[in-house]
Structure formats: C-alpha cells, structure tokens
Amino acid sequence: MKTKIRTIIGMAALGIIGFTNINATADNKSIVNAEVVMEKEEMLTIESWMTEESYWAAEEVTIDTIAVEEALEVEPWMTNESLWN
C-alpha cells in the first residue's frame, strides 16, 4: 500500500513538473518569436556620394598607405613542453 501511494505521488509530482516546464518553454519561445516578427529593417537612403559623378569618374586611384601586418613569431613558452603537459 505504501509503495502504491508513493508511486502515485511521484507520478503526480513528475507530471506537474513536466507541465510547468512545457508551459515555461512554450512561453519563452512565443516571446522570442514575437521579438523576431517585430524587428524591422532600417530604410536605406541614397547619399550624395552615391550619385556624384566626380566620385565615380576618378581615373587614378592612389593608395596613401599599405597596411602590412607584422609576422608572428614563435615564442619560447609556445614550444615549452612542460607547460603543455
């Protein structure tokens, strides 16, 4: 008799927890979906440089500086096996 009552109580507790989690998950998903639907893209605008002929008709392109990354060096701690074991 005790085993049956404990089993019924356990099943009821798991059922309540399960329904609570399902509702919490469903509520969270509906909130996320509402935020995605409400998100709007900004309107694109035409700026003056886009239509200015002098900007697009330039024949010679000059580059003032060329960005060059320095070569990476292997440091002693990178090859020290005692640090990696």
Buried (B, 14 or more C-beta within 10 A) or exposed (E): EEEEEEEEEEEEEEEEEEEEEEEEEEEEEEEEEEEEEEEEEEEEEEEEEEEEEEEEEEEEEEEEEEEEEEEEEEEEEEEEEEEEE
